């Protein structure tokens, strides 16, 4: 008890124990016989200091305060019993932690609220202890792992892509100009077909009057083509005798109608 007065013996002056000291036996006549109370620490006969939060002391004397162990915390000051509390599930703390906020979420878990850490869902991971959010797999990747504690994200197959934080392989869909069936590889649309959107849908035929001459290309409209018609000349000046075709200047232009059939890779005259 605090400010305990030692009982006097004959011919002795009574001394008041220092604050937070107690004695363990009657009729002791020395200040050094005074011991620190439970919850306090210090040398015998000297000032005693309260155990700080995160520590406790369950015996009198000059012993040191005991730390709460890793994974525990305590907010109590001058704790005379083991009042250490366990951190919430899936979190951990350093020794002698003095508040709930010292409990940090484990690897592969992130903080949802003050006392709840939740696992990283597929498509995410977290490699360090702390309250940071889980890290997304990048676009073009996916991961099926639950509570991943390292970067286990896998790349989508060739010519396919995915959004961030994709959690399954089927989230990887074929790029525009590519298609697949039954979960197979993404292959280019053949000439005469196209696909504008991403996804695993089939390629679409170019309509009549359009064509696509390359794999994975878009359809383009067939155009009217013009060509110079050479003129027929019959002799000099400046040339050999007799009729011949002369390439310049054009006597007229011939327009060629060009068209194609459905699903064509070529335009036809």
C-alpha positions as CSV (number, residue, x, y, z in Angstrom):
1,X,0.0,0.0,0.0
2,X,1.2,3.5,-0.6
3,X,2.8,5.8,2.0
4,X,2.9,2.9,4.5
5,X,4.5,4.0,7.8
6,X,6.9,1.5,9.4
7,X,6.1,0.6,13.0
8,X,8.5,2.2,15.5
9,X,10.6,0.2,17.9
10,X,12.1,1.6,21.1
11,X,14.4,4.6,20.8
12,X,13.9,4.8,17.0
13,X,12.2,7.4,14.9
14,X,9.5,6.2,12.5
15,X,10.1,6.9,8.8
16,X,7.5,7.1,6.2
17,X,8.0,4.7,3.3
18,X,8.6,6.3,0.0
19,X,5.6,6.6,-2.3
20,X,4.5,3.2,-3.7
21,X,6.7,1.2,-1.3
22,X,5.6,-1.5,1.1
23,X,7.5,-3.7,3.5
24,X,7.4,-7.4,3.7
25,X,8.0,-7.9,7.5
26,X,7.0,-6.2,10.7
27,X,9.5,-4.1,12.7
28,X,12.1,-3.6,10.0
29,X,14.0,-0.5,10.8
30,X,15.8,0.3,7.5
31,X,14.5,2.1,4.5
32,X,16.0,-0.5,2.3
33,X,13.6,-3.0,3.8
34,X,10.9,-1.2,1.9
35,X,9.9,-3.0,-1.3
36,X,8.0,-1.8,-4.5
37,X,4.4,-2.8,-4.6
38,X,2.8,-5.0,-7.2
39,X,2.6,-3.1,-10.5
40,X,5.7,-1.0,-9.6
41,X,9.4,-1.4,-10.1
42,X,12.6,0.0,-8.6
43,X,15.4,-0.7,-6.3
44,X,14.7,-1.5,-2.7
45,X,14.3,1.6,-0.6
46,X,14.2,3.9,-3.6
47,X,11.5,5.5,-5.7
48,X,9.2,3.0,-7.5
49,X,7.9,3.6,-11.0
50,X,4.6,2.3,-12.3
51,X,4.8,-0.4,-14.9
52,X,3.9,1.2,-18.2
53,X,1.1,0.0,-20.4
54,X,2.2,-3.2,-22.1
55,X,3.9,-4.5,-18.9
56,X,2.8,-5.8,-15.5
57,X,4.3,-7.0,-12.2
58,X,2.7,-9.5,-10.0
59,X,5.1,-9.6,-7.0
60,X,6.5,-7.1,-4.6
61,X,10.2,-6.2,-4.7
62,X,12.8,-4.8,-7.0
63,X,12.0,-7.1,-9.9
64,X,11.4,-5.6,-13.4
65,X,8.0,-5.3,-15.0
66,X,7.1,-8.2,-17.3
67,X,6.4,-7.5,-21.0
68,X,3.2,-8.6,-22.7
69,X,4.4,-11.2,-25.2
70,X,4.3,-10.8,-29.0
71,X,0.7,-11.1,-30.2
72,X,-0.6,-9.3,-27.0
73,X,-1.2,-5.8,-25.8
74,X,-2.3,-4.0,-22.6
75,X,-3.4,-0.4,-22.0
76,X,-3.3,-0.7,-18.2
77,X,-0.7,1.3,-16.2
78,X,0.7,-0.2,-13.0
79,X,-0.9,-3.5,-13.8
80,X,-0.5,-5.9,-10.8
81,X,-1.7,-8.9,-12.7
82,X,-1.2,-10.3,-16.2
83,X,-3.9,-8.2,-18.0
84,X,-2.4,-8.7,-21.4
85,X,-5.0,-9.2,-24.2
86,X,-4.6,-11.3,-27.3
87,X,-4.5,-9.5,-30.6
88,X,-7.5,-10.1,-32.9
89,X,-7.4,-13.2,-35.2
90,X,-4.9,-13.1,-38.0
91,X,-2.9,-10.2,-36.5
92,X,0.3,-9.9,-34.4
93,X,2.1,-7.3,-32.3
94,X,5.6,-6.7,-30.9
95,X,6.4,-7.5,-27.3
96,X,5.2,-4.8,-24.7
97,X,2.5,-3.4,-27.1
98,X,0.4,-0.9,-25.3
99,X,-2.7,-0.5,-27.6
100,X,-4.9,-2.4,-29.9
101,X,-3.6,-0.4,-32.9
102,X,-0.2,-2.2,-32.3
103,X,-1.8,-5.4,-33.6
104,X,-0.9,-5.6,-37.3
105,X,-2.5,-7.8,-39.8
106,X,-0.4,-10.9,-40.8
107,X,1.0,-11.4,-44.3
108,X,-1.9,-12.2,-46.8
109,X,-4.4,-10.3,-44.5
110,X,-5.6,-6.7,-44.6
111,X,-7.4,-4.5,-42.1
112,X,-11.2,-4.4,-42.5
113,X,-11.9,-2.5,-39.2
114,X,-10.3,-1.9,-35.8
115,X,-10.4,-5.5,-34.7
116,X,-10.8,-7.6,-37.9
117,X,-8.2,-8.7,-40.5
118,X,-9.6,-10.4,-43.6
119,X,-7.7,-12.6,-46.1
120,X,-6.7,-11.4,-49.5
121,X,-9.2,-12.7,-52.1
122,X,-8.1,-14.3,-55.4
123,X,-6.5,-11.8,-57.7
124,X,-4.7,-10.1,-54.8
125,X,-1.8,-10.7,-52.4
126,X,0.1,-9.2,-49.5
127,X,3.7,-10.1,-48.7
128,X,4.3,-8.0,-45.5
129,X,2.8,-7.7,-42.0
130,X,0.8,-4.5,-41.5
131,X,-2.5,-2.9,-42.1
132,X,-2.0,-2.0,-45.8
133,X,-4.5,-3.2,-48.4
134,X,-3.9,-6.3,-50.5
135,X,-2.1,-5.7,-53.8
136,X,-4.0,-6.3,-57.0
137,X,-2.7,-8.5,-59.8
138,X,-2.0,-6.3,-62.8
139,X,-4.1,-6.1,-65.9
140,X,-3.2,-9.1,-68.1
141,X,-2.7,-11.3,-65.0
142,X,-4.9,-13.5,-62.7
143,X,-4.5,-15.5,-59.5
144,X,-6.8,-18.2,-58.0
145,X,-4.9,-18.3,-54.7
146,X,-6.8,-17.3,-51.4
147,X,-4.7,-15.5,-48.8
148,X,-1.7,-15.3,-51.0
149,X,1.4,-14.0,-49.1
150,X,3.5,-13.5,-52.2
151,X,3.1,-12.4,-55.8
152,X,1.5,-15.5,-57.3
153,X,-0.1,-13.7,-60.2
154,X,0.1,-15.5,-63.6
155,X,0.1,-14.0,-67.0
156,X,-2.9,-14.5,-69.3
157,X,-2.4,-16.6,-72.4
158,X,-1.0,-15.0,-75.6
159,X,-3.4,-12.6,-77.3
160,X,-5.6,-12.4,-74.2
161,X,-6.0,-9.8,-71.5
162,X,-7.8,-9.3,-68.1
163,X,-8.7,-6.4,-65.8
164,X,-6.8,-5.8,-62.5
165,X,-7.4,-8.1,-59.6
166,X,-8.7,-11.0,-61.8
167,X,-9.3,-14.0,-59.7
168,X,-9.7,-16.8,-62.3
169,X,-8.2,-17.9,-65.6
170,X,-11.4,-17.4,-67.4
171,X,-11.2,-13.6,-66.6
172,X,-8.5,-13.6,-69.4
173,X,-10.5,-13.0,-72.6
174,X,-9.3,-12.8,-76.2
175,X,-8.2,-9.4,-77.5
176,X,-10.0,-7.7,-80.4
177,X,-9.2,-9.6,-83.6
178,X,-8.9,-12.9,-81.8
179,X,-11.2,-15.7,-80.8
180,X,-11.2,-19.1,-79.2
181,X,-13.5,-22.0,-78.4
182,X,-13.8,-24.3,-75.4
183,X,-11.1,-22.5,-73.4
184,X,-8.4,-23.0,-76.0
185,X,-5.8,-20.5,-77.2
186,X,-6.8,-17.2,-78.7
187,X,-6.4,-17.3,-82.5
188,X,-6.6,-14.5,-85.1
189,X,-9.8,-14.0,-87.1
190,X,-9.2,-15.4,-90.6
191,X,-9.2,-13.1,-93.6
192,X,-12.8,-12.0,-94.4
193,X,-13.8,-11.9,-90.7
194,X,-13.3,-9.5,-87.8
195,X,-13.9,-9.0,-84.1
196,X,-13.9,-5.5,-82.6
197,X,-14.6,-6.2,-78.9
198,X,-12.5,-8.2,-76.4
199,X,-14.0,-11.5,-75.4
200,X,-14.2,-15.1,-76.5
201,X,-17.0,-14.6,-79.0
202,X,-16.7,-15.7,-82.6
203,X,-15.4,-13.6,-85.4
204,X,-17.9,-11.9,-87.6
205,X,-18.0,-12.1,-91.5
206,X,-17.3,-8.9,-93.4
207,X,-20.5,-7.8,-95.1
208,X,-20.9,-7.6,-98.9
209,X,-18.9,-4.7,-100.2
210,X,-16.2,-5.1,-97.6
211,X,-13.1,-7.2,-97.2
212,X,-10.4,-8.1,-94.7
213,X,-7.2,-9.3,-96.3
214,X,-5.1,-10.0,-93.1
215,X,-5.4,-12.2,-90.0
216,X,-7.0,-10.3,-87.1
217,X,-7.7,-7.2,-89.2
218,X,-10.9,-5.1,-89.4
219,X,-13.1,-5.0,-92.5
220,X,-12.6,-2.2,-95.0
221,X,-14.9,-1.0,-97.7
222,X,-14.1,-1.9,-101.3
223,X,-13.4,1.2,-103.4
224,X,-13.9,2.3,-107.0
225,X,-10.5,2.3,-108.7
226,X,-9.6,4.5,-111.7
227,X,-6.9,3.8,-114.2
228,X,-5.5,5.7,-117.2
229,X,-6.6,4.4,-120.6
230,X,-3.6,4.6,-123.0
231,X,-4.2,6.2,-126.4
232,X,-3.5,4.7,-129.8
233,X,-1.0,6.7,-132.0
234,X,0.0,5.9,-135.5
235,X,3.5,7.3,-136.2
236,X,6.1,10.1,-135.8
237,X,6.9,12.7,-134.7
238,X,9.4,11.3,-132.2
239,X,8.5,7.7,-132.5
240,X,8.7,4.7,-134.7
241,X,6.4,4.3,-137.7
242,X,3.3,2.3,-137.3
243,X,0.6,2.2,-134.6
244,X,1.5,2.0,-131.0
245,X,0.1,2.5,-127.4
246,X,1.1,5.7,-125.8
247,X,1.0,6.0,-122.0
248,X,0.4,9.7,-121.7
249,X,-1.7,11.9,-121.4
250,X,-4.8,10.0,-120.8
251,X,-7.6,10.1,-123.4
252,X,-10.1,9.0,-120.8
253,X,-10.6,7.3,-117.5
254,X,-12.3,4.0,-117.0
255,X,-14.1,3.4,-113.6
256,X,-14.0,-0.1,-112.3
257,X,-16.8,-1.2,-109.9
258,X,-15.3,-3.3,-107.2
259,X,-17.3,-5.5,-104.9
260,X,-17.0,-8.5,-102.6
261,X,-19.0,-11.3,-101.3
262,X,-19.9,-11.9,-97.6
263,X,-16.9,-13.0,-95.6
264,X,-14.5,-12.0,-98.4
265,X,-10.8,-11.5,-98.0
266,X,-10.6,-9.9,-101.5
267,X,-12.5,-7.3,-103.5
268,X,-13.5,-8.4,-107.0
269,X,-13.9,-6.4,-110.3
